[in-house]
Amino acid sequence: MGSAGLSRLHGLFAVYKPPGLKWKHLRDTVELQLLKGLNARKPPAPKQRVRFLLGPMEGSEEKELTLTATSVPSLVNHPLVCGPAFTHLKVGMGHRLDVQASGVLVLGVGHGCRLLTDMYNAHLTKDYTVRGLLGKATDDFCEDGRLVEKTTYDHVTREKLDRILAMIQGSHQKALVMYSNLDLKTQEAYEMAVRGLIRPMNKSPMLITGIRCLHFAPPEFLLEVQCMHETQKELRKLVHEIGLELKTTAVCSQVRRTRDGFFTLDSALLRTQWDLHNIQDAIRAAAPQVAAELEKSLGPQLDTKELPSREWSWESQGPSSTLGPERGAGH
């Protein structure tokens, strides 16, 4: 299981982060479970070595001692002597989630740590469901923050909310075109717009590519947000600003990421599945889509040698002493 298991730990996979768990603790837990799985293999039979042991001479009545050549096991490489074979494994972190948020979190192991950087440079969109609560404002835009103000919300309707969301989406789409540095009159820009590949060239503020209301039952409402370059705090602030536009106040009670690039909730491993075999299977299942999507988004900028091929041969990858340059990539 040791080197063979390690050879299949190169790539990207997604886990489901529950609320209340820090991303650093999640990463350390995944690393610990992987090390436990790699070290769980049965140790090979120890090599035999010849030693001369002092013992009584056979057939001698006077109990004379003599040296006898004996084959004994060598325990130099036994785990109880030298410790576990694997003691450290670098696990890279994709776009992070803060403590209160939950949802899809992408991690990389081995060569997958470099793919996390490619994901970041591709400026892929992410989906969130954001739950809001009308009628109060807090200092940190969270439901459990320090209460600042209470307001009425009887005048708020679904139509007014949809109108505000349409205005927000329109303004952010204009900003997306501006940060992409594209001339919309060119054929290249038209083809990129048709394929949905218009992306900002560099780092930008939060850009919302789509936003709509999924459920409206005052004082609660549920939004679906498609965005990039966001933080969870900015999404909570967005709920607060929507409340102000509706001539009331609002706080955010839940932020849940349902998609990160090409990883969705269906492909995210639950906490009970954070073990070696499930992670190996998840990496293998995601490899073809990772290669296809990154090649589509980055095109000539991408070093295809780093991508797992669609006929990825896991056994051809030998164990590597360096499993990734950095522990974290992205924000």
Phi, psi and chi 1 to 4 in degrees:
 res  aa     phi    psi   chi1   chi2   chi3   chi4
   1 MET       -  -28.4  174.9   64.7   72.8      -
   2 GLY   -56.4  -83.6      -      -      -      -
   3 SER   -66.1  -34.9   60.4      -      -      -
   4 ALA   -64.9  -40.9      -      -      -      -
   5 GLY   -68.0  -36.1      -      -      -      -
   6 LEU   -67.4  -34.9 -175.4   60.2      -      -
   7 SER   -65.4  -21.1   68.2      -      -      -
   8 ARG   -97.0   10.6  -66.2 -168.2  -69.0  -89.3
   9 LEU  -107.5   49.3  -81.8  177.5      -      -
  10 HIS  -125.3  107.2  -67.0  -78.5      -      -
  11 GLY   154.8 -166.9      -      -      -      -
  12 LEU  -112.7  149.7  -59.5  179.0      -      -
  13 PHE  -153.6  164.9   65.4   98.6      -      -
  14 ALA  -120.8  145.1      -      -      -      -
  15 VAL  -124.9  162.0  -60.6      -      -      -
  16 TYR   -99.0  117.0 -175.3   86.2      -      -
  17 LYS   -89.2  120.2  175.6 -164.4  166.8  -57.2
  18 PRO   -76.4  156.1   26.3  -31.3      -      -
  19 PRO   -66.8  148.4   23.0  -31.7      -      -
  20 GLY    91.6   -4.0      -      -      -      -
  21 LEU  -109.5  127.9  179.7   65.5      -      -
  22 LYS   -72.6  144.7  -65.9 -177.2  178.4  179.5
  23 TRP   -64.7  -30.7   65.4  -94.8      -      -
  24 LYS   -65.8  -41.6  -71.9 -176.1  179.1 -179.2
  25 HIS   -65.4  -37.6  -67.5  169.5      -      -
  26 LEU   -62.3  -47.4 -175.8  148.9      -      -
  27 ARG   -61.3  -43.2 -177.8 -168.3   60.7 -165.7
  28 ASP   -65.3  -36.1  -67.5  -16.3      -      -
  29 THR   -65.7  -43.6  -59.4      -      -      -
  30 VAL   -62.6  -43.4  169.7      -      -      -
  31 GLU   -61.6  -42.6  178.4 -175.6   -9.1      -
  32 LEU   -62.8  -42.0 -179.4   63.1      -      -
  33 GLN   -67.3  -37.0  -67.7  -60.9  -40.7      -
  34 LEU   -66.0  -44.4  -70.9  175.6      -      -
  35 LEU   -63.0  -39.1  -69.2  173.6      -      -
  36 LYS   -62.6  -41.1 -173.1 -179.0  -63.0 -175.3
  37 GLY   -67.8  -40.1      -      -      -      -
  38 LEU   -67.1  -34.7  -70.0  170.8      -      -
  39 ASN   -88.6   -1.5  -70.0  -42.9      -      -
  40 ALA   -81.2   -6.7      -      -      -      -
  41 ARG   -64.5  152.9   64.9 -176.6  179.8   90.0
  42 LYS   -72.7  128.1 -175.3  178.7  179.4  179.9
  43 PRO   -64.4  145.5   22.2  -31.8      -      -
  44 PRO   -64.4  157.6   24.2  -33.0      -      -
  45 ALA   -60.4  132.8      -      -      -      -
  46 PRO   -65.8  147.4   23.3  -31.6      -      -
  47 LYS   -68.7  150.7  -64.1 -179.7  179.5  179.4
  48 GLN   -94.8  143.0  -60.3  -67.6  -42.4      -
  49 ARG  -134.7  153.6   56.8 -178.6  -63.3 -175.0
  50 VAL   -93.2  126.9  176.5      -      -      -
  51 ARG  -129.6  147.5  -65.6 -166.8   61.7 -177.9
  52 PHE   -97.4  112.0  -69.3   91.8      -      -
  53 LEU  -103.8  142.4  -57.8  178.7      -      -
  54 LEU   -82.9  126.1 -170.5   63.4      -      -
  55 GLY  -156.1  170.6      -      -      -      -
  56 PRO   -67.0  145.5   24.8  -32.7      -      -
  57 MET   -76.3  131.8 -178.0 -179.2  -62.0      -
  58 GLU   -67.0  138.2  -65.5 -177.1    2.3      -
  59 GLY    79.2    2.7      -      -      -      -
  60 SER   -98.9  127.2  174.0      -      -      -
  61 GLU   -82.7  -15.5  -62.1  178.9   -4.0      -
  62 GLU   -91.3    9.0  -60.5  179.4    0.7      -
  63 LYS    53.7   46.9  -62.7 -177.1  179.9 -179.9
  64 GLU   -74.6  145.6  -65.5 -178.1    5.6      -
  65 LEU   -96.8  144.5  -60.1  179.2      -      -
  66 THR  -148.2  162.8 -176.9      -      -      -
  67 LEU   -91.0  129.1  -67.9  174.3      -      -
  68 THR  -122.3  130.6  -54.4      -      -      -
  69 ALA   -69.9  123.9      -      -      -      -
  70 THR  -134.9  141.4  -52.2      -      -      -
  71 SER   -90.4  121.2  177.6      -      -      -
  72 VAL  -128.3  151.0  -63.4      -      -      -
  73 PRO   -70.9  141.9   24.6  -33.3      -      -
  74 SER   -90.8  122.4  174.8      -      -      -
  75 LEU  -102.0   18.4  -57.4  178.2      -      -
  76 VAL   -61.5  -41.5  173.4      -      -      -
  77 ASN   -98.8   12.6  -63.9  -38.2      -      -
  78 HIS   -71.8  139.3 -165.0  -80.0      -      -
  79 PRO   -56.3  -31.1  -24.9   33.0      -      -
  80 LEU   -71.0  -16.1  -65.4  178.7      -      -
  81 VAL   -98.0  -51.3  176.2      -      -      -
  82 CYS   -99.9   -3.3   61.7      -      -      -
  83 GLY    88.6  178.1      -      -      -      -
  84 PRO   -64.7  151.9   22.0  -32.1      -      -
  85 ALA   -69.3  -36.1      -      -      -      -
  86 PHE  -117.0  121.3  -58.7   93.3      -      -
  87 THR  -119.0  -13.5   58.2      -      -      -
  88 HIS  -150.3  139.2 -177.1   63.7      -      -
  89 LEU  -147.0  118.4 -169.1   66.1      -      -
  90 LYS   -80.7  124.8  -75.2 -168.5  175.6 -179.4
  91 VAL  -115.6  120.5  178.5      -      -      -
  92 GLY   -84.2  148.4      -      -      -      -
  93 MET  -113.4  133.1  179.9   66.0   61.8      -
  94 GLY   -82.7 -143.2      -      -      -      -
  95 HIS   -65.4  121.0  -60.7  104.2      -      -
  96 ARG   -80.8  163.4  -60.4  168.8 -174.4  169.0
  97 LEU  -124.1  139.7  -71.1  169.9      -      -
  98 ASP   -78.0 -178.5   60.7   23.1      -      -
  99 VAL   -62.5  -43.7  178.0      -      -      -
 100 GLN   -74.6  -25.5  -64.7   94.4  -21.2      -
 101 ALA   -79.5  160.6      -      -      -      -
 102 SER  -137.5  172.3   61.7      -      -      -
 103 GLY   123.3 -157.3      -      -      -      -
 104 VAL   -73.4  128.7  179.1      -      -      -
 105 LEU  -132.5  123.5 -167.1   60.9      -      -
 106 VAL   -94.4  133.8 -179.9      -      -      -
 107 LEU  -125.2  156.4  -68.2   89.1      -      -
 108 GLY  -129.9  144.8      -      -      -      -
 109 VAL  -128.9  141.3 -175.7      -      -      -
 110 GLY    65.2 -130.3      -      -      -      -
 111 HIS   -64.3  -17.1  -56.3  -42.1      -      -
 112 GLY   -64.0  -20.8      -      -      -      -
 113 CYS   -63.4  -34.6  -68.4      -      -      -
 114 ARG   -71.8  -32.1  -67.1 -165.4  -66.9  -91.1
 115 LEU   -67.4  -26.7  -62.7  178.1      -      -
 116 LEU   -62.2  -38.5  -72.2  173.7      -      -
 117 THR   -65.5  -39.3  -56.7      -      -      -
 118 ASP   -63.2  -40.0  -67.8  -28.5      -      -
 119 MET   -61.2  -41.0  -88.0 -168.8   68.3      -
 120 TYR   -64.9  -43.0 -177.6   78.0      -      -
 121 ASN   -71.4  -19.9  -66.5  -27.3      -      -
 122 ALA   -77.3  -12.9      -      -      -      -
 123 HIS    52.1   49.5  -56.1  -72.9      -      -
 124 LEU   -73.7  149.3  -59.2  173.4      -      -
 125 THR   -80.4  160.0   60.0      -      -      -
 126 LYS  -131.0  148.5  -63.7  177.1  -78.9  -64.1
 127 ASP  -106.7  139.9  -71.6   -3.7      -      -
 128 TYR  -133.1  149.4  -71.2   85.6      -      -
 129 THR  -109.1  125.9   54.8      -      -      -
 130 VAL  -120.5  122.5 -178.9      -      -      -
 131 ARG  -102.0  129.5 -167.3  176.1  -60.1  -84.8
 132 GLY  -119.3  161.6      -      -      -      -
 133 LEU  -135.0  117.6 -168.5   65.5      -      -
 134 LEU   -78.9  153.5  -63.9  169.8      -      -
 135 GLY   105.8   -4.9      -      -      -      -
 136 LYS  -153.4  159.2   64.9  177.9 -176.7  177.6
 137 ALA  -130.9  143.0      -      -      -      -
 138 THR  -126.1  169.7   59.3      -      -      -
 139 ASP   -72.5  -24.8   58.6  -18.5      -      -
 140 ASP  -117.1   13.5   59.7   -3.9      -      -
 141 PHE    69.3    4.6  -44.2  122.1      -      -
 142 CYS   -97.0  155.4  -65.8      -      -      -
 143 GLU   -63.1  -34.3 -177.0 -178.2   12.6      -
 144 ASP   -95.4   14.4   55.2   -3.5      -      -
 145 GLY   -78.0  179.9      -      -      -      -
 146 ARG   -71.3  124.8 -176.8  173.6   61.7   85.0
 147 LEU   -67.3  129.0 -175.5   63.3      -      -
 148 VAL  -108.2  -38.6  174.4      -      -      -
 149 GLU  -157.1  148.6 -177.2 -178.3    7.3      -
 150 LYS  -121.2  140.4  -82.0 -169.0  172.8 -175.4
 151 THR  -139.6  167.2   55.5      -      -      -
 152 THR   -89.1  157.9   59.5      -      -      -
 153 TYR  -141.3   16.9   51.8   85.3      -      -
 154 ASP   -62.8  -25.7  -63.5  -21.3      -      -
 155 HIS   -81.9   -9.1   61.1  -77.8      -      -
 156 VAL   -79.7  129.3  178.4      -      -      -
 157 THR  -123.3  166.6   62.4      -      -      -
 158 ARG   -62.1  -38.3  175.3   69.8  178.4  -97.5
 159 GLU   -64.2  -41.7  -70.3   73.9   19.5      -
 160 LYS   -64.8  -40.0  -68.9 -178.7  179.5  179.2
 161 LEU   -64.5  -44.8  176.2   59.4      -      -
 162 ASP   -62.3  -35.4  -71.5  -21.3      -      -
 163 ARG   -65.9  -42.0 -166.9  179.7  -52.5  123.2
 164 ILE   -64.9  -41.8  -63.3  -62.0      -      -
 165 LEU   -64.3  -38.3  -61.5 -177.7      -      -
 166 ALA   -64.2  -38.6      -      -      -      -
 167 MET   -65.3  -41.7  -67.8  172.7   54.4      -
 168 ILE   -62.7  -45.6  -67.5  173.8      -      -
 169 GLN   -63.8  -41.1 -179.0  170.9  -29.9      -
 170 GLY   -63.3  -44.0      -      -      -      -
 171 SER   -66.0  -36.6   63.2      -      -      -
 172 HIS   -73.9  -31.4  -82.1  -99.0      -      -
 173 GLN   -66.8  -36.0  -74.8  178.2  -17.6      -
 174 LYS   -64.4  -41.2  -68.8  179.7 -178.7  178.0
 175 ALA   -65.1  -35.8      -      -      -      -
 176 LEU   -62.2  -42.9  175.1   60.3      -      -
 177 VAL   -64.3  -39.1  173.6      -      -      -
 178 MET   -64.5  -45.3 -179.5 -176.0   68.5      -
 179 TYR   -75.4  -15.2  -77.2  104.8      -      -
 180 SER   -79.9  -13.8   64.6      -      -      -
 181 ASN    56.7   36.9  -64.9  -27.3      -      -
 182 LEU  -105.8  145.2  -71.7  175.7      -      -
 183 ASP   -91.5  111.9 -176.2    1.4      -      -
 184 LEU   -65.7  -11.0  -67.5 -177.8      -      -
 185 LYS   -84.9   -6.7  -62.1  179.2 -179.3  178.9
 186 THR   -89.0  158.4   62.5      -      -      -
 187 GLN   -67.4  -35.6 -178.8   67.5   19.7      -
 188 GLU   -61.6  -44.4  177.3 -170.5    5.8      -
 189 ALA   -65.2  -38.6      -      -      -      -
 190 TYR   -63.0  -45.6  172.7   76.2      -      -
 191 GLU   -65.4  -38.7  -67.9  177.3   -5.5      -
 192 MET   -66.3  -37.7  -68.7 -177.9   66.7      -
 193 ALA   -66.6  -39.2      -      -      -      -
 194 VAL   -64.1  -39.1  169.8      -      -      -
 195 ARG   -84.2   -3.2  -62.9  166.0   59.9 -167.7
 196 GLY    70.0   33.6      -      -      -      -
 197 LEU  -109.4   12.6  -65.8  178.8      -      -
 198 ILE   -70.8  119.4  -66.6 -177.0      -      -
 199 ARG  -135.1  151.9  -61.1  -73.1 -173.2  -90.9
 200 PRO   -65.5  143.8   21.7  -31.3      -      -
 201 MET   -72.9  -33.1  -62.6  -61.7  -67.1      -
 202 ASN  -135.1 -170.5  -62.1  -58.9      -      -
 203 LYS   -62.1  138.9 -178.4   66.4  177.1  173.4
 204 SER  -142.2  170.0   70.5      -      -      -
 205 PRO   -64.9  175.3  -16.7   28.3      -      -
 206 MET   -58.3  131.7  178.5  178.1   70.7      -
 207 LEU  -120.9  125.7  -64.4  172.8      -      -
 208 ILE  -100.2  119.2  -63.5  174.3      -      -
 209 THR   -94.4  -16.0   58.4      -      -      -
 210 GLY  -165.9  140.8      -      -      -      -
 211 ILE  -152.4  134.2 -178.0  169.9      -      -
 212 ARG  -152.9  160.9   65.2 -170.0 -179.3  106.8
 213 CYS   -93.8  124.6  179.7      -      -      -
 214 LEU   -91.7  -31.2  -63.2  178.2      -      -
 215 HIS  -152.7  135.2  179.0   68.5      -      -
 216 PHE  -136.4  109.4 -177.2   76.0      -      -
 217 ALA  -144.5   83.3      -      -      -      -
 218 PRO   -47.7  136.3  -23.2   32.3      -      -
 219 PRO   -86.7    1.5   31.8  -36.3      -      -
 220 GLU   -93.2  147.8  -65.4 -175.4   -5.1      -
 221 PHE  -150.2  152.9   61.5   94.3      -      -
 222 LEU  -125.9  126.6 -179.3   64.9      -      -
 223 LEU  -112.1  148.3  -54.9  178.1      -      -
 224 GLU  -111.1  124.4 -178.6 -176.1   58.9      -
 225 VAL  -124.0  128.4 -176.6      -      -      -
 226 GLN  -108.4  124.1  -62.1  173.2   -9.4      -
 227 CYS  -154.5  176.6   55.3      -      -      -
 228 MET  -147.7  157.3   61.7 -177.8   74.2      -
 229 HIS    60.2   31.5  -62.9  175.1      -      -
 230 GLU   -97.2  163.5   81.1  -65.5  -21.9      -
 231 THR  -123.2  160.7   63.9      -      -      -
 232 GLN   -67.3  -29.7  -70.6   74.4   57.4      -
 233 LYS   -65.6  -37.4 -175.0  174.6 -178.4  179.0
 234 GLU   -66.6  -34.2  -72.0  175.0  -37.2      -
 235 LEU   -67.8  -37.5  -69.4  172.1      -      -
 236 ARG   -67.6  -38.5  -62.9 -174.9 -175.3   99.1
 237 LYS   -65.4  -33.1 -174.5  178.4  179.3 -178.6
 238 LEU   -59.9  -42.3  174.7   66.3      -      -
 239 VAL   -61.2  -42.5  172.6      -      -      -
 240 HIS   -60.5  -43.6  169.5   73.6      -      -
 241 GLU   -68.9  -34.4  -67.7  173.1  -13.7      -
 242 ILE   -63.0  -40.7  -70.8  173.6      -      -
 243 GLY   -60.3  -41.9      -      -      -      -
 244 LEU   -65.0  -39.8  -64.7 -180.0      -      -
 245 GLU   -64.2  -27.4  -69.3  -68.1  -26.8      -
 246 LEU   -88.1   11.3  -68.9  170.2      -      -
 247 LYS    61.4   36.6  -50.0  -58.7 -178.7 -175.4
 248 THR  -149.9 -156.8 -177.7      -      -      -
 249 THR  -130.8  162.1   53.6      -      -      -
 250 ALA  -155.8  147.8      -      -      -      -
 251 VAL  -124.0  160.0  -66.9      -      -      -
 252 CYS   -98.2  128.5 -179.6      -      -      -
 253 SER  -105.5  -14.3   57.8      -      -      -
 254 GLN  -161.2  137.3 -176.8 -170.6   55.0      -
 255 VAL  -127.2  121.9  174.6      -      -      -
 256 ARG  -134.6  120.8 -176.2  171.7 -178.3 -113.2
 257 ARG   -85.5  122.4 -176.4 -169.1  -71.5  163.4
 258 THR  -102.6  -13.7   57.4      -      -      -
 259 ARG  -154.2  137.4 -179.7 -178.8   63.3   85.1
 260 ASP  -127.5   99.5 -173.5   -8.4      -      -
 261 GLY    65.2 -116.4      -      -      -      -
 262 PHE  -101.8    8.9   33.1   80.0      -      -
 263 PHE  -101.8  130.4  -70.6   96.1      -      -
 264 THR  -119.8  178.8   63.4      -      -      -
 265 LEU   -61.1  -32.6  -73.3  172.8      -      -
 266 ASP   -64.5  -30.4  -66.7  -25.0      -      -
 267 SER   -96.0   -0.7   58.4      -      -      -
 268 ALA   -83.6  134.0      -      -      -      -
 269 LEU   -82.2  132.0  -60.8  177.3      -      -
 270 LEU   -74.1  168.0  -59.9  177.0      -      -
 271 ARG   -60.4  -32.6 -166.9  164.1 -169.6  168.4
 272 THR   -73.8   -8.5   55.5      -      -      -
 273 GLN  -106.5    9.6  -61.6  172.7  -48.3      -
 274 TRP   -81.8   71.0  -62.4   -8.3      -      -
 275 ASP  -135.8  172.7   56.1   67.1      -      -
 276 LEU   -59.2  -49.1  179.4   63.5      -      -
 277 HIS   -67.2  -43.5  -65.1  -67.0      -      -
 278 ASN   -66.0  -37.7  -79.1  -51.7      -      -
 279 ILE   -69.2  -40.7  -69.2  175.2      -      -
 280 GLN   -59.6  -43.6  -73.3  174.0  -22.5      -
 281 ASP   -64.9  -39.8  -67.6  -18.1      -      -
 282 ALA   -66.2  -39.8      -      -      -      -
 283 ILE   -63.5  -43.9  -69.9  175.5      -      -
 284 ARG   -64.4  -41.9 -178.9 -177.9  -53.6 -162.2
 285 ALA   -67.7  -33.5      -      -      -      -
 286 ALA   -84.3  -19.1      -      -      -      -
 287 ALA   -55.1  -48.1      -      -      -      -
 288 PRO   -61.9  -41.1  -20.5   32.6      -      -
 289 GLN   -70.1  -37.3 -170.2  176.9   10.9      -
 290 VAL   -59.1  -47.4  169.4      -      -      -
 291 ALA   -63.0  -45.1      -      -      -      -
 292 ALA   -66.9  -45.6      -      -      -      -
 293 GLU   -70.1  -40.6  -68.0  -67.3  -24.3      -
 294 LEU   -68.6  -37.8  -71.4 -178.5      -      -
 295 GLU   -66.0  -36.4 -171.1  172.4   -1.3      -
 296 LYS   -67.9  -41.1  172.2 -174.7  173.0 -177.4
 297 SER   -80.7  -39.4  -60.7      -      -      -
 298 LEU   -96.7  -30.7  -65.7  177.9      -      -
 299 GLY    59.9 -125.6      -      -      -      -
 300 PRO   -67.7  -17.0   22.5  -32.3      -      -
 301 GLN   -73.1  -14.8  -53.1  173.9   25.8      -
 302 LEU   -91.1  135.3 -172.7   63.7      -      -
 303 ASP   -83.6  102.6 -176.6    2.7      -      -
 304 THR   -67.7  -13.9   55.2      -      -      -
 305 LYS   -67.2  -24.3  -66.3 -179.7 -179.4  179.3
 306 GLU   -84.9  -12.6  -64.5 -178.0   -1.4      -
 307 LEU   -84.0  141.4  -71.8  178.2      -      -
 308 PRO   -70.8  129.9   23.9  -30.4      -      -
 309 SER   -73.6  166.4   65.2      -      -      -
 310 ARG   -73.1  -19.7  -57.8 -167.2 -176.8 -170.9
 311 GLU  -108.6   54.1  -74.6   88.7   22.2      -
 312 TRP   -60.2  122.6 -177.6  -99.5      -      -
 313 SER   -97.3  101.5  175.9      -      -      -
 314 TRP   -67.2  -36.2  -60.7  102.2      -      -
 315 GLU   -71.9  -18.3  -61.8  -57.4  -26.6      -
 316 SER   -77.6  -13.4   65.6      -      -      -
 317 GLN   -90.0  113.7  -61.8  -67.8  -36.2      -
 318 GLY   -79.1  169.1      -      -      -      -
 319 PRO   -64.8  143.5   21.8  -30.8      -      -
 320 SER  -117.5  139.1  170.9      -      -      -
 321 SER   -79.4  -22.0   58.0      -      -      -
 322 THR  -115.7  113.9  -55.8      -      -      -
 323 LEU  -105.5   57.8  -69.8  178.2      -      -
 324 GLY   111.9  142.6      -      -      -      -
 325 PRO   -74.9  -35.8   26.5  -32.1      -      -
 326 GLU  -136.1  159.7  -64.2  -68.8  -21.5      -
 327 ARG   -82.0  -29.7  -84.7 -162.0  154.1 -146.1
 328 GLY  -133.6  144.5      -      -      -      -
 329 ALA  -141.7  138.5      -      -      -      -
 330 GLY    94.2 -166.1      -      -      -      -
 331 HIS  -134.5      -   57.0   77.2      -      -
